[in-house]
Amino acid sequence: MSDSVNISLILRDIQLMRKKLDEIEKELLKLKIQELEEEEVTEDELQEIDKLSEEARKSGILWEEAKKELGL
C-alpha cells in the first residue's frame, strides 16, 4: 500500500512541476515576443511565431529545437 501512496505522491509532484514549467515557459515566450517586438517584427510575424511556439509546446517539442528546424 505504501508503494502506491509513494507513486501517487511522485506523480502528483511531477504534475505540479510540469504545470509550473508550463507557466515558466509561457512567461519566457512572452519575454521572447517582447524581444522580437523590439527587433521591429510585424504583428503578423509575431502572431505566427506565437502560434508556432504554442503548437511546439503542446506537441512536447522544445521551442529552441523547433526554431532551428524552421530556420528562425
PDB file of N, H, CA, C and O in Angstrom:
ATOM      1  N   MET A   1       0.826  -1.193   0.000  1.00  0.00           N
ATOM      2  CA  MET A   1       0.000   0.000   0.000  1.00  0.00           C
ATOM      3  C   MET A   1       0.867   1.253   0.000  1.00  0.00           C
ATOM      4  O   MET A   1       0.545   2.223  -0.687  1.00  0.00           O
ATOM      5  N   SER A   2       1.952   1.249   0.752  1.00  0.00           N
ATOM      6  H   SER A   2       2.213   0.461   1.310  1.00  0.00           H
ATOM      7  CA  SER A   2       2.789   2.444   0.833  1.00  0.00           C
ATOM      8  C   SER A   2       3.469   2.729  -0.497  1.00  0.00           C
ATOM      9  O   SER A   2       3.740   3.888  -0.812  1.00  0.00           O
ATOM     10  N   ASP A   3       3.752   1.689  -1.288  1.00  0.00           N
ATOM     11  H   ASP A   3       3.532   0.747  -1.032  1.00  0.00           H
ATOM     12  CA  ASP A   3       4.329   1.928  -2.610  1.00  0.00           C
ATOM     13  C   ASP A   3       3.372   2.693  -3.497  1.00  0.00           C
ATOM     14  O   ASP A   3       3.786   3.601  -4.219  1.00  0.00           O
ATOM     15  N   SER A   4       2.099   2.341  -3.454  1.00  0.00           N
ATOM     16  H   SER A   4       1.763   1.603  -2.868  1.00  0.00           H
ATOM     17  CA  SER A   4       1.121   3.042  -4.290  1.00  0.00           C
ATOM     18  C   SER A   4       0.935   4.477  -3.816  1.00  0.00           C
ATOM     19  O   SER A   4       0.690   5.371  -4.625  1.00  0.00           O
ATOM     20  N   VAL A   5       1.047   4.700  -2.524  1.00  0.00           N
ATOM     21  H   VAL A   5       1.246   3.973  -1.867  1.00  0.00           H
ATOM     22  CA  VAL A   5       0.957   6.066  -1.993  1.00  0.00           C
ATOM     23  C   VAL A   5       2.167   6.866  -2.456  1.00  0.00           C
ATOM     24  O   VAL A   5       2.026   8.010  -2.889  1.00  0.00           O
ATOM     25  N   ASN A   6       3.353   6.273  -2.367  1.00  0.00           N
ATOM     26  H   ASN A   6       3.467   5.344  -2.015  1.00  0.00           H
ATOM     27  CA  ASN A   6       4.561   6.959  -2.815  1.00  0.00           C
ATOM     28  C   ASN A   6       4.493   7.272  -4.304  1.00  0.00           C
ATOM     29  O   ASN A   6       4.880   8.357  -4.738  1.00  0.00           O
ATOM     30  N   ILE A   7       4.003   6.321  -5.074  1.00  0.00           N
ATOM     31  H   ILE A   7       3.688   5.439  -4.721  1.00  0.00           H
ATOM     32  CA  ILE A   7       3.880   6.539  -6.511  1.00  0.00           C
ATOM     33  C   ILE A   7       2.876   7.655  -6.779  1.00  0.00           C
ATOM     34  O   ILE A   7       3.110   8.506  -7.637  1.00  0.00           O
ATOM     35  N   SER A   8       1.787   7.656  -6.068  1.00  0.00           N
ATOM     36  H   SER A   8       1.597   6.964  -5.371  1.00  0.00           H
ATOM     37  CA  SER A   8       0.786   8.713  -6.241  1.00  0.00           C
ATOM     38  C   SER A   8       1.359  10.081  -5.894  1.00  0.00           C
ATOM     39  O   SER A   8       1.097  11.064  -6.586  1.00  0.00           O
ATOM     40  N   LEU A   9       2.140  10.141  -4.823  1.00  0.00           N
ATOM     41  H   LEU A   9       2.353   9.342  -4.260  1.00  0.00           H
ATOM     42  CA  LEU A   9       2.763  11.412  -4.432  1.00  0.00           C
ATOM     43  C   LEU A   9       3.765  11.868  -5.482  1.00  0.00           C
ATOM     44  O   LEU A   9       3.829  13.050  -5.819  1.00  0.00           O
ATOM     45  N   ILE A  10       4.535  10.935  -5.991  1.00  0.00           N
ATOM     46  H   ILE A  10       4.483   9.975  -5.718  1.00  0.00           H
ATOM     47  CA  ILE A  10       5.522  11.274  -7.024  1.00  0.00           C
ATOM     48  C   ILE A  10       4.815  11.766  -8.278  1.00  0.00           C
ATOM     49  O   ILE A  10       5.225  12.768  -8.864  1.00  0.00           O
ATOM     50  N   LEU A  11       3.761  11.079  -8.698  1.00  0.00           N
ATOM     51  H   LEU A  11       3.427  10.265  -8.223  1.00  0.00           H
ATOM     52  CA  LEU A  11       3.007  11.513  -9.874  1.00  0.00           C
ATOM     53  C   LEU A  11       2.406  12.897  -9.679  1.00  0.00           C
ATOM     54  O   LEU A  11       2.428  13.726 -10.589  1.00  0.00           O
ATOM     55  N   ARG A  12       1.869  13.142  -8.485  1.00  0.00           N
ATOM     56  H   ARG A  12       1.851  12.469  -7.746  1.00  0.00           H
ATOM     57  CA  ARG A  12       1.297  14.464  -8.197  1.00  0.00           C
ATOM     58  C   ARG A  12       2.383  15.541  -8.269  1.00  0.00           C
ATOM     59  O   ARG A  12       2.171  16.618  -8.828  1.00  0.00           O
ATOM     60  N   ASP A  13       3.547  15.231  -7.695  1.00  0.00           N
ATOM     61  H   ASP A  13       3.720  14.357  -7.242  1.00  0.00           H
ATOM     62  CA  ASP A  13       4.650  16.190  -7.737  1.00  0.00           C
ATOM     63  C   ASP A  13       5.103  16.462  -9.173  1.00  0.00           C
ATOM     64  O   ASP A  13       5.403  17.601  -9.528  1.00  0.00           O
ATOM     65  N   ILE A  14       5.150  15.424  -9.985  1.00  0.00           N
ATOM     66  H   ILE A  14       4.906  14.498  -9.696  1.00  0.00           H
ATOM     67  CA  ILE A  14       5.537  15.592 -11.388  1.00  0.00           C
ATOM     68  C   ILE A  14       4.521  16.468 -12.109  1.00  0.00           C
ATOM     69  O   ILE A  14       4.895  17.339 -12.894  1.00  0.00           O
ATOM     70  N   GLN A  15       3.252  16.243 -11.850  1.00  0.00           N
ATOM     71  H   GLN A  15       2.948  15.535 -11.212  1.00  0.00           H
ATOM     72  CA  GLN A  15       2.210  17.058 -12.478  1.00  0.00           C
ATOM     73  C   GLN A  15       2.335  18.517 -12.055  1.00  0.00           C
ATOM     74  O   GLN A  15       2.182  19.420 -12.877  1.00  0.00           O
ATOM     75  N   LEU A  16       2.612  18.744 -10.782  1.00  0.00           N
ATOM     76  H   LEU A  16       2.737  18.010 -10.115  1.00  0.00           H
ATOM     77  CA  LEU A  16       2.789  20.121 -10.299  1.00  0.00           C
ATOM     78  C   LEU A  16       4.007  20.769 -10.943  1.00  0.00           C
ATOM     79  O   LEU A  16       3.970  21.938 -11.326  1.00  0.00           O
ATOM     80  N   MET A  17       5.089  19.998 -11.060  1.00  0.00           N
ATOM     81  H   MET A  17       5.118  19.048 -10.749  1.00  0.00           H
ATOM     82  CA  MET A  17       6.302  20.527 -11.696  1.00  0.00           C
ATOM     83  C   MET A  17       6.047  20.833 -13.167  1.00  0.00           C
ATOM     84  O   MET A  17       6.494  21.859 -13.680  1.00  0.00           O
ATOM     85  N   ARG A  18       5.330  19.945 -13.840  1.00  0.00           N
ATOM     86  H   ARG A  18       4.967  19.111 -13.423  1.00  0.00           H
ATOM     87  CA  ARG A  18       5.025  20.148 -15.256  1.00  0.00           C
ATOM     88  C   ARG A  18       4.193  21.417 -15.427  1.00  0.00           C
ATOM     89  O   ARG A  18       4.432  22.198 -16.348  1.00  0.00           O
ATOM     90  N   LYS A  19       3.219  21.622 -14.545  1.00  0.00           N
ATOM     91  H   LYS A  19       3.025  20.988 -13.797  1.00  0.00           H
ATOM     92  CA  LYS A  19       2.379  22.823 -14.615  1.00  0.00           C
ATOM     93  C   LYS A  19       3.234  24.077 -14.408  1.00  0.00           C
ATOM     94  O   LYS A  19       3.092  25.065 -15.129  1.00  0.00           O
ATOM     95  N   LYS A  20       4.117  24.019 -13.419  1.00  0.00           N
ATOM     96  H   LYS A  20       4.233  23.217 -12.833  1.00  0.00           H
ATOM     97  CA  LYS A  20       4.985  25.168 -13.148  1.00  0.00           C
ATOM     98  C   LYS A  20       5.919  25.434 -14.329  1.00  0.00           C
ATOM     99  O   LYS A  20       6.148  26.587 -14.696  1.00  0.00           O
ATOM    100  N   LEU A  21       6.456  24.366 -14.922  1.00  0.00           N
ATOM    101  H   LEU A  21       6.270  23.430 -14.624  1.00  0.00           H
ATOM    102  CA  LEU A  21       7.323  24.534 -16.082  1.00  0.00           C
ATOM    103  C   LEU A  21       6.567  25.145 -17.257  1.00  0.00           C
ATOM    104  O   LEU A  21       7.116  25.972 -17.986  1.00  0.00           O
ATOM    105  N   ASP A  22       5.313  24.743 -17.445  1.00  0.00           N
ATOM    106  H   ASP A  22       4.867  24.072 -16.853  1.00  0.00           H
ATOM    107  CA  ASP A  22       4.494  25.341 -18.496  1.00  0.00           C
ATOM    108  C   ASP A  22       4.298  26.833 -18.251  1.00  0.00           C
ATOM    109  O   ASP A  22       4.356  27.635 -19.183  1.00  0.00           O
ATOM    110  N   GLU A  23       4.065  27.203 -16.984  1.00  0.00           N
ATOM    111  H   GLU A  23       4.018  26.551 -16.227  1.00  0.00           H
ATOM    112  CA  GLU A  23       3.896  28.618 -16.643  1.00  0.00           C
ATOM    113  C   GLU A  23       5.184  29.393 -16.909  1.00  0.00           C
ATOM    114  O   GLU A  23       5.150  30.505 -17.435  1.00  0.00           O
ATOM    115  N   ILE A  24       6.301  28.807 -16.548  1.00  0.00           N
ATOM    116  H   ILE A  24       6.329  27.903 -16.121  1.00  0.00           H
ATOM    117  CA  ILE A  24       7.597  29.457 -16.787  1.00  0.00           C
ATOM    118  C   ILE A  24       7.844  29.602 -18.276  1.00  0.00           C
ATOM    119  O   ILE A  24       8.308  30.645 -18.738  1.00  0.00           O
ATOM    120  N   GLU A  25       7.532  28.547 -19.031  1.00  0.00           N
ATOM    121  H   GLU A  25       7.155  27.700 -18.656  1.00  0.00           H
ATOM    122  CA  GLU A  25       7.730  28.595 -20.478  1.00  0.00           C
ATOM    123  C   GLU A  25       6.883  29.688 -21.112  1.00  0.00           C
ATOM    124  O   GLU A  25       7.354  30.400 -21.999  1.00  0.00           O
ATOM    125  N   LYS A  26       5.649  29.828 -20.671  1.00  0.00           N
ATOM    126  H   LYS A  26       5.266  29.250 -19.950  1.00  0.00           H
ATOM    127  CA  LYS A  26       4.781  30.872 -21.205  1.00  0.00           C
ATOM    128  C   LYS A  26       5.356  32.257 -20.926  1.00  0.00           C
ATOM    129  O   LYS A  26       5.337  33.131 -21.793  1.00  0.00           O
ATOM    130  N   GLU A  27       5.862  32.452 -19.718  1.00  0.00           N
ATOM    131  H   GLU A  27       5.877  31.742 -19.014  1.00  0.00           H
ATOM    132  CA  GLU A  27       6.459  33.745 -19.370  1.00  0.00           C
ATOM    133  C   GLU A  27       7.705  34.020 -20.223  1.00  0.00           C
ATOM    134  O   GLU A  27       7.924  35.143 -20.675  1.00  0.00           O
ATOM    135  N   LEU A  28       8.502  32.991 -20.431  1.00  0.00           N
ATOM    136  H   LEU A  28       8.324  32.078 -20.064  1.00  0.00           H
ATOM    137  CA  LEU A  28       9.685  33.151 -21.277  1.00  0.00           C
ATOM    138  C   LEU A  28       9.304  33.465 -22.718  1.00  0.00           C
ATOM    139  O   LEU A  28       9.966  34.264 -23.381  1.00  0.00           O
ATOM    140  N   LEU A  29       8.242  32.839 -23.198  1.00  0.00           N
ATOM    141  H   LEU A  29       7.705  32.190 -22.659  1.00  0.00           H
ATOM    142  CA  LEU A  29       7.778  33.137 -24.554  1.00  0.00           C
ATOM    143  C   LEU A  29       7.285  34.575 -24.659  1.00  0.00           C
ATOM    144  O   LEU A  29       7.499  35.235 -25.675  1.00  0.00           O
ATOM    145  N   LYS A  30       6.632  35.054 -23.619  1.00  0.00           N
ATOM    146  H   LYS A  30       6.459  34.517 -22.793  1.00  0.00           H
ATOM    147  CA  LYS A  30       6.200  36.456 -23.610  1.00  0.00           C
ATOM    148  C   LYS A  30       7.411  37.383 -23.694  1.00  0.00           C
ATOM    149  O   LYS A  30       7.401  38.373 -24.425  1.00  0.00           O
ATOM    150  N   LEU A  31       8.452  37.048 -22.936  1.00  0.00           N
ATOM    151  H   LEU A  31       8.461  36.243 -22.342  1.00  0.00           H
ATOM    152  CA  LEU A  31       9.675  37.852 -22.978  1.00  0.00           C
ATOM    153  C   LEU A  31      10.311  37.796 -24.360  1.00  0.00           C
ATOM    154  O   LEU A  31      10.803  38.806 -24.863  1.00  0.00           O
ATOM    155  N   LYS A  32      10.301  36.623 -24.968  1.00  0.00           N
ATOM    156  H   LYS A  32       9.901  35.803 -24.559  1.00  0.00           H
ATOM    157  CA  LYS A  32      10.868  36.470 -26.307  1.00  0.00           C
ATOM    158  C   LYS A  32      10.079  37.294 -27.311  1.00  0.00           C
ATOM    159  O   LYS A  32      10.658  37.918 -28.200  1.00  0.00           O
ATOM    160  N   ILE A  33       8.769  37.297 -27.172  1.00  0.00           N
ATOM    161  H   ILE A  33       8.298  36.791 -26.450  1.00  0.00           H
ATOM    162  CA  ILE A  33       7.933  38.092 -28.076  1.00  0.00           C
ATOM    163  C   ILE A  33       8.238  39.573 -27.903  1.00  0.00           C
ATOM    164  O   ILE A  33       8.314  40.314 -28.884  1.00  0.00           O
ATOM    165  N   GLN A  34       8.411  40.004 -26.664  1.00  0.00           N
ATOM    166  H   GLN A  34       8.349  39.402 -25.867  1.00  0.00           H
ATOM    167  CA  GLN A  34       8.770  41.403 -26.420  1.00  0.00           C
ATOM    168  C   GLN A  34      10.107  41.721 -27.068  1.00  0.00           C
ATOM    169  O   GLN A  34      10.287  42.790 -27.650  1.00  0.00           O
ATOM    170  N   GLU A  35      11.032  40.793 -26.963  1.00  0.00           N
ATOM    171  H   GLU A  35      10.885  39.924 -26.490  1.00  0.00           H
ATOM    172  CA  GLU A  35      12.353  40.975 -27.578  1.00  0.00           C
ATOM    173  C   GLU A  35      12.217  41.092 -29.090  1.00  0.00           C
ATOM    174  O   GLU A  35      12.864  41.931 -29.716  1.00  0.00           O
ATOM    175  N   LEU A  36      11.372  40.246 -29.673  1.00  0.00           N
ATOM    176  H   LEU A  36      10.846  39.564 -29.165  1.00  0.00           H
ATOM    177  CA  LEU A  36      11.155  40.297 -31.111  1.00  0.00           C
ATOM    178  C   LEU A  36      10.479  41.591 -31.525  1.00  0.00           C
ATOM    179  O   LEU A  36      10.777  42.141 -32.585  1.00  0.00           O
ATOM    180  N   GLU A  37       9.566  42.081 -30.689  1.00  0.00           N
ATOM    181  H   GLU A  37       9.323  41.635 -29.827  1.00  0.00           H
ATOM    182  CA  GLU A  37       8.908  43.348 -30.994  1.00  0.00           C
ATOM    183  C   GLU A  37       9.929  44.468 -31.078  1.00  0.00           C
ATOM    184  O   GLU A  37       9.809  45.371 -31.906  1.00  0.00           O
ATOM    185  N   GLU A  38      10.920  44.404 -30.227  1.00  0.00           N
ATOM    186  H   GLU A  38      11.017  43.670 -29.554  1.00  0.00           H
ATOM    187  CA  GLU A  38      11.966  45.420 -30.240  1.00  0.00           C
ATOM    188  C   GLU A  38      12.800  45.338 -31.510  1.00  0.00           C
ATOM    189  O   GLU A  38      13.433  46.316 -31.907  1.00  0.00           O
ATOM    190  N   GLU A  39      12.800  44.167 -32.147  1.00  0.00           N
ATOM    191  H   GLU A  39      12.286  43.372 -31.825  1.00  0.00           H
ATOM    192  CA  GLU A  39      13.540  43.991 -33.392  1.00  0.00           C
ATOM    193  C   GLU A  39      12.694  44.371 -34.604  1.00  0.00           C
ATOM    194  O   GLU A  39      13.068  44.078 -35.740  1.00  0.00           O
ATOM    195  N   GLU A  40      11.559  45.020 -34.367  1.00  0.00           N
ATOM    196  H   GLU A  40      11.255  45.258 -33.445  1.00  0.00           H
ATOM    197  CA  GLU A  40      10.661  45.515 -35.403  1.00  0.00           C
ATOM    198  C   GLU A  40      10.098  44.399 -36.275  1.00  0.00           C
ATOM    199  O   GLU A  40      10.153  44.464 -37.503  1.00  0.00           O
ATOM    200  N   VAL A  41       9.566  43.389 -35.631  1.00  0.00           N
ATOM    201  H   VAL A  41       9.522  43.336 -34.633  1.00  0.00           H
ATOM    202  CA  VAL A  41       8.890  42.306 -36.324  1.00  0.00           C
ATOM    203  C   VAL A  41       7.432  42.720 -36.495  1.00  0.00           C
ATOM    204  O   VAL A  41       6.846  43.341 -35.608  1.00  0.00           O
ATOM    205  N   THR A  42       6.855  42.373 -37.637  1.00  0.00           N
ATOM    206  H   THR A  42       7.331  41.869 -38.357  1.00  0.00           H
ATOM    207  CA  THR A  42       5.461  42.757 -37.881  1.00  0.00           C
ATOM    208  C   THR A  42       4.533  41.996 -36.942  1.00  0.00           C
ATOM    209  O   THR A  42       4.894  40.955 -36.393  1.00  0.00           O
ATOM    210  N   GLU A  43       3.339  42.533 -36.773  1.00  0.00           N
ATOM    211  H   GLU A  43       3.046  43.379 -37.219  1.00  0.00           H
ATOM    212  CA  GLU A  43       2.341  41.897 -35.911  1.00  0.00           C
ATOM    213  C   GLU A  43       1.986  40.498 -36.428  1.00  0.00           C
ATOM    214  O   GLU A  43       1.812  39.566 -35.643  1.00  0.00           O
ATOM    215  N   ASP A  44       1.881  40.362 -37.745  1.00  0.00           N
ATOM    216  H   ASP A  44       2.022  41.119 -38.383  1.00  0.00           H
ATOM    217  CA  ASP A  44       1.577  39.051 -38.338  1.00  0.00           C
ATOM    218  C   ASP A  44       2.684  38.036 -38.018  1.00  0.00           C
ATOM    219  O   ASP A  44       2.406  36.875 -37.717  1.00  0.00           O
ATOM    220  N   GLU A  45       3.927  38.486 -38.089  1.00  0.00           N
ATOM    221  H   GLU A  45       4.153  39.429 -38.334  1.00  0.00           H
ATOM    222  CA  GLU A  45       5.044  37.594 -37.771  1.00  0.00           C
ATOM    223  C   GLU A  45       5.021  37.185 -36.302  1.00  0.00           C
ATOM    224  O   GLU A  45       5.290  36.031 -35.967  1.00  0.00           O
ATOM    225  N   LEU A  46       4.699  38.132 -35.432  1.00  0.00           N
ATOM    226  H   LEU A  46       4.480  39.069 -35.703  1.00  0.00           H
ATOM    227  CA  LEU A  46       4.605  37.817 -34.004  1.00  0.00           C
ATOM    228  C   LEU A  46       3.506  36.797 -33.732  1.00  0.00           C
ATOM    229  O   LEU A  46       3.691  35.869 -32.945  1.00  0.00           O
ATOM    230  N   GLN A  47       2.374  36.972 -34.381  1.00  0.00           N
ATOM    231  H   GLN A  47       2.224  37.725 -35.020  1.00  0.00           H
ATOM    232  CA  GLN A  47       1.272  36.030 -34.195  1.00  0.00           C
ATOM    233  C   GLN A  47       1.656  34.643 -34.692  1.00  0.00           C
ATOM    234  O   GLN A  47       1.330  33.641 -34.054  1.00  0.00           O
ATOM    235  N   GLU A  48       2.342  34.580 -35.820  1.00  0.00           N
ATOM    236  H   GLU A  48       2.607  35.394 -36.338  1.00  0.00           H
ATOM    237  CA  GLU A  48       2.763  33.297 -36.373  1.00  0.00           C
ATOM    238  C   GLU A  48       3.781  32.620 -35.453  1.00  0.00           C
ATOM    239  O   GLU A  48       3.704  31.413 -35.224  1.00  0.00           O
ATOM    240  N   ILE A  49       4.722  33.388 -34.932  1.00  0.00           N
ATOM    241  H   ILE A  49       4.784  34.368 -35.118  1.00  0.00           H
ATOM    242  CA  ILE A  49       5.720  32.842 -34.013  1.00  0.00           C
ATOM    243  C   ILE A  49       5.046  32.345 -32.743  1.00  0.00           C
ATOM    244  O   ILE A  49       5.381  31.272 -32.241  1.00  0.00           O
ATOM    245  N   ASP A  50       4.102  33.115 -32.222  1.00  0.00           N
ATOM    246  H   ASP A  50       3.830  33.986 -32.630  1.00  0.00           H
ATOM    247  CA  ASP A  50       3.374  32.712 -31.025  1.00  0.00           C
ATOM    248  C   ASP A  50       2.607  31.422 -31.278  1.00  0.00           C
ATOM    249  O   ASP A  50       2.603  30.519 -30.442  1.00  0.00           O
ATOM    250  N   LYS A  51       1.965  31.341 -32.423  1.00  0.00           N
ATOM    251  H   LYS A  51       1.968  32.075 -33.102  1.00  0.00           H
ATOM    252  CA  LYS A  51       1.204  30.140 -32.797  1.00  0.00           C
ATOM    253  C   LYS A  51       2.135  28.933 -32.906  1.00  0.00           C
ATOM    254  O   LYS A  51       1.822  27.859 -32.392  1.00  0.00           O
ATOM    255  N   LEU A  52       3.261  29.104 -33.566  1.00  0.00           N
ATOM    256  H   LEU A  52       3.515  29.977 -33.984  1.00  0.00           H
ATOM    257  CA  LEU A  52       4.215  28.003 -33.729  1.00  0.00           C
ATOM    258  C   LEU A  52       4.786  27.555 -32.393  1.00  0.00           C
ATOM    259  O   LEU A  52       4.937  26.358 -32.150  1.00  0.00           O
ATOM    260  N   SER A  53       5.104  28.505 -31.531  1.00  0.00           N
ATOM    261  H   SER A  53       4.982  29.477 -31.729  1.00  0.00           H
ATOM    262  CA  SER A  53       5.671  28.142 -30.230  1.00  0.00           C
ATOM    263  C   SER A  53       4.651  27.400 -29.380  1.00  0.00           C
ATOM    264  O   SER A  53       4.999  26.466 -28.658  1.00  0.00           O
ATOM    265  N   GLU A  54       3.391  27.814 -29.465  1.00  0.00           N
ATOM    266  H   GLU A  54       3.108  28.573 -30.052  1.00  0.00           H
ATOM    267  CA  GLU A  54       2.330  27.138 -28.711  1.00  0.00           C
ATOM    268  C   GLU A  54       2.118  25.713 -29.242  1.00  0.00           C
ATOM    269  O   GLU A  54       1.947  24.774 -28.464  1.00  0.00           O
ATOM    270  N   GLU A  55       2.131  25.561 -30.567  1.00  0.00           N
ATOM    271  H   GLU A  55       2.270  26.324 -31.199  1.00  0.00           H
ATOM    272  CA  GLU A  55       1.986  24.228 -31.158  1.00  0.00           C
ATOM    273  C   GLU A  55       3.154  23.329 -30.745  1.00  0.00           C
ATOM    274  O   GLU A  55       2.961  22.155 -30.430  1.00  0.00           O
ATOM    275  N   ALA A  56       4.348  23.884 -30.750  1.00  0.00           N
ATOM    276  H   ALA A  56       4.505  24.838 -31.006  1.00  0.00           H
ATOM    277  CA  ALA A  56       5.522  23.110 -30.349  1.00  0.00           C
ATOM    278  C   ALA A  56       5.403  22.676 -28.893  1.00  0.00           C
ATOM    279  O   ALA A  56       5.676  21.524 -28.556  1.00  0.00           O
ATOM    280  N   ARG A  57       4.998  23.599 -28.040  1.00  0.00           N
ATOM    281  H   ARG A  57       4.776  24.535 -28.314  1.00  0.00           H
ATOM    282  CA  ARG A  57       4.867  23.285 -26.617  1.00  0.00           C
ATOM    283  C   ARG A  57       3.836  22.187 -26.403  1.00  0.00           C
ATOM    284  O   ARG A  57       4.071  21.251 -25.639  1.00  0.00           O
ATOM    285  N   LYS A  58       2.700  22.297 -27.073  1.00  0.00           N
ATOM    286  H   LYS A  58       2.509  23.058 -27.694  1.00  0.00           H
ATOM    287  CA  LYS A  58       1.643  21.296 -26.921  1.00  0.00           C
ATOM    288  C   LYS A  58       2.080  19.929 -27.446  1.00  0.00           C
ATOM    289  O   LYS A  58       1.623  18.893 -26.963  1.00  0.00           O
ATOM    290  N   SER A  59       2.968  19.940 -28.436  1.00  0.00           N
ATOM    291  H   SER A  59       3.340  20.782 -28.828  1.00  0.00           H
ATOM    292  CA  SER A  59       3.451  18.682 -29.013  1.00  0.00           C
ATOM    293  C   SER A  59       4.618  18.101 -28.228  1.00  0.00           C
ATOM    294  O   SER A  59       5.102  17.011 -28.533  1.00  0.00           O
ATOM    295  N   GLY A  60       5.065  18.835 -27.216  1.00  0.00           N
ATOM    296  H   GLY A  60       4.672  19.720 -26.968  1.00  0.00           H
ATOM    297  CA  GLY A  60       6.190  18.357 -26.418  1.00  0.00           C
ATOM    298  C   GLY A  60       7.540  18.608 -27.072  1.00  0.00           C
ATOM    299  O   GLY A  60       8.545  18.012 -26.684  1.00  0.00           O
ATOM    300  N   ILE A  61       7.562  19.494 -28.064  1.00  0.00           N
ATOM    301  H   ILE A  61       6.746  19.979 -28.378  1.00  0.00           H
ATOM    302  CA  ILE A  61       8.801  19.827 -28.758  1.00  0.00           C
ATOM    303  C   ILE A  61       9.388  21.078 -28.116  1.00  0.00           C
ATOM    304  O   ILE A  61       8.680  22.053 -27.866  1.00  0.00           O
ATOM    305  N   LEU A  62      10.678  21.036 -27.858  1.00  0.00           N
ATOM    306  H   LEU A  62      11.253  20.244 -28.061  1.00  0.00           H
ATOM    307  CA  LEU A  62      11.330  22.219 -27.311  1.00  0.00           C
ATOM    308  C   LEU A  62      11.322  23.321 -28.364  1.00  0.00           C
ATOM    309  O   LEU A  62      11.650  23.086 -29.527  1.00  0.00           O
ATOM    310  N   TRP A  63      10.946  24.522 -27.946  1.00  0.00           N
ATOM    311  H   TRP A  63      10.679  24.713 -27.001  1.00  0.00           H
ATOM    312  CA  TRP A  63      10.832  25.646 -28.866  1.00  0.00           C
ATOM    313  C   TRP A  63      12.165  25.938 -29.542  1.00  0.00           C
ATOM    314  O   TRP A  63      12.192  26.286 -30.723  1.00  0.00           O
ATOM    315  N   GLU A  64      13.260  25.805 -28.820  1.00  0.00           N
ATOM    316  H   GLU A  64      13.238  25.523 -27.861  1.00  0.00           H
ATOM    317  CA  GLU A  64      14.576  26.066 -29.416  1.00  0.00           C
ATOM    318  C   GLU A  64      14.859  25.091 -30.556  1.00  0.00           C
ATOM    319  O   GLU A  64      15.417  25.482 -31.581  1.00  0.00           O
ATOM    320  N   GLU A  65      14.480  23.834 -30.385  1.00  0.00           N
ATOM    321  H   GLU A  65      14.026  23.517 -29.552  1.00  0.00           H
ATOM    322  CA  GLU A  65      14.666  22.839 -31.444  1.00  0.00           C
ATOM    323  C   GLU A  65      13.772  23.148 -32.642  1.00  0.00           C
ATOM    324  O   GLU A  65      14.202  23.045 -33.790  1.00  0.00           O
ATOM    325  N   ALA A  66      12.531  23.526 -32.365  1.00  0.00           N
ATOM    326  H   ALA A  66      12.182  23.609 -31.432  1.00  0.00           H
ATOM    327  CA  ALA A  66      11.600  23.856 -33.446  1.00  0.00           C
ATOM    328  C   ALA A  66      12.108  25.054 -34.242  1.00  0.00           C
ATOM    329  O   ALA A  66      12.018  25.067 -35.470  1.00  0.00           O
ATOM    330  N   LYS A  67      12.643  26.062 -33.547  1.00  0.00           N
ATOM    331  H   LYS A  67      12.716  26.051 -32.550  1.00  0.00           H
ATOM    332  CA  LYS A  67      13.169  27.247 -34.234  1.00  0.00           C
ATOM    333  C   LYS A  67      14.306  26.858 -35.163  1.00  0.00           C
ATOM    334  O   LYS A  67      14.390  27.354 -36.286  1.00  0.00           O
ATOM    335  N   LYS A  68      15.181  25.976 -34.702  1.00  0.00           N
ATOM    336  H   LYS A  68      15.113  25.573 -33.789  1.00  0.00           H
ATOM    337  CA  LYS A  68      16.307  25.533 -35.559  1.00  0.00           C
ATOM    338  C   LYS A  68      15.784  24.857 -36.816  1.00  0.00           C
ATOM    339  O   LYS A  68      16.268  25.121 -37.917  1.00  0.00           O
ATOM    340  N   GLU A  69      14.793  23.983 -36.649  1.00  0.00           N
ATOM    341  H   GLU A  69      14.401  23.769 -35.755  1.00  0.00           H
ATOM    342  CA  GLU A  69      14.220  23.277 -37.789  1.00  0.00           C
ATOM    343  C   GLU A  69      13.546  24.239 -38.767  1.00  0.00           C
ATOM    344  O   GLU A  69      13.580  24.027 -39.979  1.00  0.00           O
ATOM    345  N   LEU A  70      12.937  25.292 -38.234  1.00  0.00           N
ATOM    346  H   LEU A  70      12.909  25.464 -37.250  1.00  0.00           H
ATOM    347  CA  LEU A  70      12.238  26.266 -39.066  1.00  0.00           C
ATOM    348  C   LEU A  70      13.156  27.354 -39.591  1.00  0.00           C
ATOM    349  O   LEU A  70      12.754  28.161 -40.429  1.00  0.00           O
ATOM    350  N   GLY A  71      14.377  27.377 -39.106  1.00  0.00           N
ATOM    351  H   GLY A  71      14.703  26.722 -38.425  1.00  0.00           H
ATOM    352  CA  GLY A  71      15.326  28.401 -39.532  1.00  0.00           C
ATOM    353  C   GLY A  71      15.049  29.767 -38.951  1.00  0.00           C
ATOM    354  O   GLY A  71      15.343  30.783 -39.581  1.00  0.00           O
ATOM    355  N   LEU A  72      14.481  29.805 -37.742  1.00  0.00           N
ATOM    356  H   LEU A  72      14.242  28.979 -37.230  1.00  0.00           H
ATOM    357  CA  LEU A  72      14.176  31.087 -37.087  1.00  0.00           C
ATOM    358  C   LEU A  72      15.309  31.516 -36.184  1.00  0.00           C
ATOM    359  O   LEU A  72      15.231  32.569 -35.552  1.00  0.00           O
TER     360      LEU A  72
END
